[in-house]
Amino acid sequence: MSIEDDAVEVRAQGWRTLAALHGRIETVLERALQSGVDLSVVEFTVLDALSRQHGWHMRMQQLARAAALSSSATTRLVNRLEDRALLTRILCADDRRGIYTELTEAGKALLAHARPIYDKALAGALASAEEEPELGPLVDALHRLPDLAHAAV
């Protein structure tokens, strides 16, 4: 094996480790959110993304990026959340073709109830993964990210 082959294998192993950690965390979050507040992880992600916006709204394409979904999947998801009265769509005043998505009061209330469930499940999943030799170093790196972000500013 050449040095280049070794580097490729190291990157591939890193990617597999990251994917394993992501899958484990998403499974734990999905179970906790479904049983606690009847939300999927992606539904929570959309409500959370909307809550972090000034004015509590986003254009559909921004929402698709935030949730890592295609435009059509985002439309279906927004339809489901709108049917549950958790968000609403409004026309953009500047551009009549633009549509904003905005949290409703019910969406804000459900998100406030869901956040502690999400936070507890995430902390538990990370703590569990940290105990495993192959995932521990990656979890440790995640814990250091806020320090790195502050150092970069």
N, C-alpha and C positions, 0 to 999 in steps of 0.2 A: 504494500500500500504506500502511496506517495503522501507527501505532506498535504497536498491539496485534497486527496481522498480523506485523510484524517480530519481536515477542517470541515469538509462536507458532512462527515459522520457526526462530528461534534455539534454542528448546527442542527442536523436532523434529530439527534438525541435531545437537544434543547427544545426543539419544537414539539417533540413527542411528550416531553415532560410538561411543557406549558399546556398542551392540549389535554393531558391527563388531569392536571390541576383544574383547568377550566371546566372540564366535564364533571368532575367531582363536586365543585362548588355550585355549578348550575343545577345539578340534581338535588342537592341539599336545599338550595334556595327555592326551587320549583315546588318541592314537597311542602316546605314551610309556608310559602305564600298561598299555595292552593288550599291547604288545610286551614290556614289562619284567616285569610281574607278573600279567598276565591279569585286570586289573580295569578296569572302566569308571570314568569320572569320578564318576558318581553313586554307584557302589559304594565308591569311595575316600572320597567325602564322608560316607557313612554310617559307615564304619569310623572315620574321623577324628572325626566328631561324637561317636560313642560313647566314643572314647578320651579325650575332653576332659571327660567327666562323672565326678564323684565316684562311685566304685563301679563305673565303666565301664558303666552302664546308663541307658536312657531309656525312657519310655513311647512307644508306637507313634506317638501324635499329635505328640509332641515331635520324634521322628525325622522324621516327614513334613514338619514345618515346617523342620527343619534342612536337609533335602535338597530342599526346594521341590517336593515331590511330593504328589499326592492320596493319600488313605488307601488306595485300592485299589492304586495303583502302589507305595506303600510296602510293602504286604502282599506283593505279588509279588516285590519286591526282597528283602525279608527272607527270604522262602521260598527264593530262589536262594542267598542268602548262608548260610542255615542248612543247605541241602543240601550246600554246600561246607565245612561245619563251621567257618565263620568267625565265626558268632554263634549265640546260642541265645536262646530266649524263656523267660521265667520268670513265674509268676503273682505278682502283687503281694500281699504278706502282709496289707496293710491292706484292700485292696479286691479281692476275688476276680474282679471283672470286668476289672481292670486287668492289662495284660500289659507286662512290661518286655522290652527287647531288650538283650542283653549280649554283649560280645566274648568269644570263646573264646581260649585260648592261641594257637591257630593263627591266629586273626584278628589278635591283637596282633603275632605274629611277621610275618605278611604285611604289616601296616601299617608295621611298623618297616623292612621291606625296601622298601616302596613310597614312603615319605616322601622319601628323597633323590632318587628318580626324579622325583617330583612337583615337588619344589623346584627341581631343575635344569631341568626342562621349563618351569616357570613363569618362572624367571629368563630363560631363553633366549627365550621368547615375548615377554616384556616388553621385553627388550633389542632384539629385532627390530622390534617395534612402535614403539619409541621413535625409531627411525631414520626413520619415515615422518612427513612434516609434518602430516598430518591426525590421527594418533594420538599423536604425541609429547607434546603438551600434556596429554592425558588421562593418559598413563603417568606424566608428571612429577607430576601431581596425586595419583596413587595413591601414589607414593613419599613424598609429604609427609603422607599421612594419619596415620601413627603420631605425627608431631610435633604435629599438630592434636589428636589424641586425648589426648596427654600434657598439652598446654596447657589442655585443657578440664577436666582433673581438678583 
